Amino acid sequence: KTPVNDNTSSNSTLPQLDITRAISVGLVLGAFILFAIVGNIVVILSVACNRHLRTPTNYFIVNLAIADLLLSFTVLPFSAALEVLGYWVLGRIFCDIWAAVDVLCCTASILSLCAISIDRYIGVRYSLQYPTLVTRRKAILALLSVWVLSTVISIGPLLGWKEPAPNDDKECGVTEEPFYALFSSLGSFYIPLAVILVMYCRVYIVAKRTTKNLEAGVMKEMSNSKELTLRIHSKNFHEDTLSSTKAKGHNPRSSIAVKLFKFSREKKAAKTLGIVVGMFILCWLPFFIALPLGKLGTGGGELRVFRSRVC
C-alpha cells in the first residue's frame, strides 16, 4: 500500500465507543459546563444591573467571568466531545482555532487574577488613596492590556509556531513545540503566578502590620501635612468616634472611623479573593508543570482535555 492509502485507512478507523462510559462522562462534563455558564452569567449580570457594584475591582472580576464564560461556550463543549468520543471529529483547521481560543481564554483568565491581586494590594496598602489611584479609565486600560497580552501568547501556533501536525486528523491537542511551550507557560502561568504571590505576600504583611497597630490601640495618619495620632479604644471606638465627629459638625464619611472601615473592607475582600486565587493556582499547577516537559505517557490529546477541564 502507498502512504496515502495508509493515512486513509488510519483516518477511517474509529475507536470503539463505550456507550455507558460516554453517557456518564457526558452528563458529568455537561453539568460542569452548564454550571460554569450560569455562574459566570450571574456574576456579569450582578455587576451590570447594580450601579453600586460598578467599581474597578468588580471590573476585573467581570473580566475574569467573561473569559471563563467565553471558554465555557467555545472550548469546553468540544473538549467534552473529545473526551466522550475519544477522537477529534471537526478537522485540522478547526482544531488549531479551538486550541488557540483555549489558550486565549485561559491566559486572559489567569492574567485577570494577576490584575486582581495588584488591585487588592493597592486597595489594602493605599486604602485612602485607592479611588484616585485606581480609576475606571485605568481599570479599562488594564483589562485591554490583559486581552492584548493573551492574544500575543495564543496566536503563535496559528502563525506556524508549532510542531508538525499529526497525520491523523482525529488527533487534536495543545502544541508541545519546546520553545512555544516554554513561552506560553511563562506568559500564561509562571510570570503571573510570581506577581500574584508577591502581591498577596505584601497584602499579608501590610494587613498584619496595620492590624497589629489597631490592636495596640494606636493608628497614625497623615492629615494636612500633620501627623495625627488617635488612641483607639477596643469596644467603643466606632461609636465614640462617630458621635464626636457628629457633635463637632464633621462629616462622618471623612472621619477616621470610616477610613478604618474602608481598610477593613479592603482587607476582607483581599482575603476572599486570595482563597479563590489559591484554589485556581492549585488546579492549574499540574498542567503547567507537565506542558514544558513535553509529551507524557498519557499522550497530547488527554493533556489537552485535562487543560480545558481545569480552566
C-alpha positions in Angstrom: 0.0 0.0 0.0 1.1 3.6 -0.6 1.5 6.1 2.3 -1.7 7.8 1.1 -3.7 4.6 1.5 -2.1 4.1 5.0 -3.3 7.6 6.0 -6.8 7.0 4.6 -7.0 3.7 6.4 -5.9 5.3 9.6 -8.4 8.1 9.3 -11.2 5.7 8.6 -10.6 3.6 11.7 -12.6 4.9 14.6 -12.1 3.8 18.2 -14.9 1.7 19.6 -17.3 3.8 21.7 -18.2 2.6 25.2 -21.8 3.8 25.4 -22.1 3.6 29.2 -18.9 5.5 29.8 -19.8 8.0 27.1 -23.2 8.8 28.7 -21.8 9.1 32.3 -18.9 11.2 31.3 -21.0 13.3 29.0 -23.5 14.0 31.8 -20.8 14.9 34.3 -19.0 17.3 31.9 -22.2 18.7 30.7 -23.2 19.6 34.3 -19.8 21.3 34.8 -20.2 23.3 31.6 -23.8 24.4 32.5 -22.7 25.4 36.0 -19.8 27.4 34.6 -22.1 29.2 32.1 -24.8 30.0 34.6 -22.4 31.1 37.3 -20.4 33.4 35.1 -23.6 35.0 33.6 -24.8 35.6 37.2 -21.6 37.4 38.1 -21.7 39.6 35.0 -25.4 40.5 35.4 -25.0 41.3 39.1 -22.4 44.0 38.3 -24.2 45.2 35.1 -27.6 45.6 36.8 -26.3 47.2 40.1 -24.6 50.5 39.6 -23.2 50.4 43.2 -21.1 47.3 42.1 -19.5 49.1 39.2 -16.2 49.6 40.8 -12.7 49.0 39.3 -12.3 45.8 41.4 -15.5 44.4 40.1 -14.5 45.3 36.6 -11.6 42.9 37.0 -13.9 40.2 38.4 -16.3 40.7 35.4 -13.4 40.4 33.0 -12.5 37.1 34.7 -16.1 36.0 34.3 -16.2 37.0 30.6 -13.0 35.0 29.9 -14.4 31.9 31.7 -17.8 32.3 30.0 -16.2 32.5 26.6 -14.2 29.4 27.5 -17.4 27.6 28.6 -19.2 28.4 25.3 -16.4 28.0 22.7 -13.9 25.5 24.2 -15.4 23.2 26.9 -18.2 21.7 24.7 -15.6 20.5 22.2 -13.3 19.3 25.0 -16.2 17.3 26.3 -17.0 15.8 22.9 -13.3 14.8 22.5 -13.4 13.2 25.9 -16.6 11.3 25.3 -15.8 10.1 21.7 -12.1 9.6 22.2 -11.2 11.4 19.0 -11.5 14.7 17.2 -14.2 15.0 14.6 -14.0 18.6 13.3 -10.8 18.6 11.2 -7.4 20.1 11.5 -8.2 23.7 10.8 -10.9 24.0 13.5 -8.6 22.1 15.9 -6.0 24.8 15.5 -8.5 27.5 16.0 -10.1 25.8 19.0 -6.7 25.3 20.6 -5.8 29.0 20.1 -9.1 30.1 21.6 -8.5 27.8 24.6 -5.1 29.4 25.2 -6.6 32.9 24.7 -9.4 32.4 27.3 -7.2 30.6 29.8 -4.5 33.2 29.6 -6.9 36.0 29.9 -8.4 34.3 33.0 -5.1 34.0 34.7 -3.9 37.5 33.8 -7.2 38.8 35.2 -6.4 37.1 38.5 -3.0 38.8 38.3 -4.7 42.2 37.8 -7.0 41.5 40.8 -4.0 40.7 43.0 -2.4 44.0 42.1 -5.7 45.8 42.7 -6.1 44.2 46.1 -2.6 45.2 47.1 -3.2 48.8 46.2 -6.6 48.7 48.0 -5.0 47.5 51.2 -1.7 49.4 51.1 -3.3 52.7 50.0 -6.9 52.3 51.1 -7.4 56.1 51.5 -5.9 57.0 48.1 -7.3 54.0 46.3 -10.2 55.9 44.5 -7.7 58.2 42.9 -5.0 55.6 42.2 -7.3 53.1 40.5 -9.8 54.9 38.4 -12.3 53.5 35.9 -10.2 54.6 33.0 -7.1 52.9 34.4 -9.0 49.7 35.1 -10.3 49.6 31.5 -6.8 50.1 30.1 -5.5 47.3 32.3 -8.3 45.0 31.0 -7.4 45.8 27.4 -3.8 45.0 28.2 -4.9 41.6 29.6 -6.6 40.7 26.3 -3.7 42.1 24.1 -1.1 40.0 26.0 -3.4 37.0 25.9 -3.7 37.3 22.1 0.0 37.6 21.7 0.6 34.4 23.7 -2.2 32.4 22.0 -1.7 33.4 18.3 1.7 31.8 17.9 0.5 28.3 16.8 -1.8 29.9 14.2 1.2 31.7 12.7 3.1 28.5 12.4 4.9 28.4 15.7 4.1 24.7 16.5 5.2 21.2 16.0 4.2 19.4 12.7 0.6 18.3 12.7 -0.1 14.6 13.1 -1.1 12.7 10.0 -4.3 11.6 11.7 -6.9 14.4 11.7 -8.7 12.7 14.6 -5.8 13.8 16.9 -6.1 17.3 18.4 -4.0 18.6 21.3 -2.0 21.6 22.5 1.2 22.0 20.6 4.2 20.8 22.5 6.8 22.6 20.4 9.5 23.2 23.1 10.1 26.9 22.7 6.4 27.8 22.4 5.6 25.5 25.3 8.2 27.4 27.4 7.0 30.8 26.1 3.3 30.1 26.8 4.0 28.5 30.2 5.9 31.6 31.3 3.5 34.1 29.9 0.3 32.3 30.8 1.2 31.0 34.2 4.6 31.3 35.8 5.1 35.1 35.5 1.5 35.9 36.5 1.9 33.4 39.4 5.0 35.2 40.6 3.2 38.5 40.5 0.2 37.1 42.3 2.3 35.5 45.1 4.4 38.7 45.6 1.2 40.9 45.7 -0.6 38.7 48.2 2.5 38.3 50.4 2.7 42.1 50.5 -1.0 42.3 51.2 -0.5 39.9 54.1 2.4 41.9 55.5 0.6 45.2 55.3 -2.6 43.8 56.8 -0.8 42.1 59.6 1.2 45.3 60.5 -1.9 47.5 60.3 -4.0 45.0 62.4 -1.2 44.9 65.0 -1.3 48.7 65.2 -5.1 48.6 65.7 -4.9 46.0 68.4 -2.2 48.1 70.2 -4.6 51.0 70.2 -2.6 53.4 68.0 -3.2 54.4 64.4 -1.1 57.1 62.8 -2.3 59.0 59.8 -1.0 62.0 57.9 -3.6 64.7 57.5 -2.9 68.2 56.1 0.8 67.6 56.4 0.4 67.0 60.2 0.7 63.7 62.0 -2.5 62.7 63.8 -2.3 60.1 66.5 -5.6 58.5 67.5 -6.0 56.3 70.6 -8.3 53.5 69.7 -10.4 52.0 72.5 -11.2 48.4 72.0 -15.0 48.2 72.1 -16.5 51.7 71.9 -14.1 53.1 69.2 -16.6 53.3 66.3 -19.5 54.7 68.4 -17.3 57.3 70.2 -15.6 58.5 67.1 -18.7 58.8 65.1 -20.6 60.6 67.9 -17.8 63.0 68.5 -17.4 63.9 64.8 -21.1 64.5 64.5 -21.1 66.7 67.6 -18.3 68.8 66.2 -20.1 69.2 62.9 -17.7 67.0 60.9 -18.9 64.7 58.1 -18.8 61.1 59.4 -17.8 59.9 55.9 -14.5 61.7 56.3 -13.9 60.5 59.9 -11.2 58.2 61.0 -13.7 55.5 61.8 -14.9 55.5 58.2 -11.4 55.4 56.9 -10.5 52.4 59.1 -13.7 50.7 58.0 -12.5 51.1 54.4 -9.3 49.4 55.3 -11.2 46.5 57.0 -13.4 46.1 53.9 -10.4 46.0 51.6 -8.6 43.5 53.8 -11.7 41.2 53.8 -12.0 41.4 50.0 -8.3 40.6 49.6 -8.6 37.6 51.9 -11.6 36.2 50.0 -10.1 36.7 46.6 -6.8 35.3 47.9 -8.6 32.0 48.7 -10.1 31.9 45.2 -6.8 32.6 43.5 -5.1 29.9 45.7 -7.5 27.2 44.6 -7.3 28.3 41.0 -3.5 28.0 41.1 -3.6 24.6 42.6 -5.9 23.4 39.7 -3.6 24.9 37.1 -0.2 23.8 38.5 -0.2 20.2 37.3 -0.8 21.2 33.7 1.9 23.8 33.6 4.4 21.5 35.2 3.6 18.8 32.6 3.5 21.1 29.5 7.1 22.2 29.4 8.3 18.7 29.9 6.8 17.6 26.5 4.7 14.6 25.8 3.8 12.4 28.7 2.7 8.8 28.8 -0.9 9.9 28.5 -0.4 11.5 25.1 -1.1 15.0 23.9 -4.9 14.6 23.4 -5.7 13.7 27.0 -3.4 16.5 28.2 -5.5 18.9 26.1 -8.8 17.8 27.6 -7.3 18.0 31.1 -6.3 21.6 30.4 -9.8 22.6 29.3 -11.4 20.9 32.3 -9.1 22.6 34.8 -9.6 26.0 33.3 
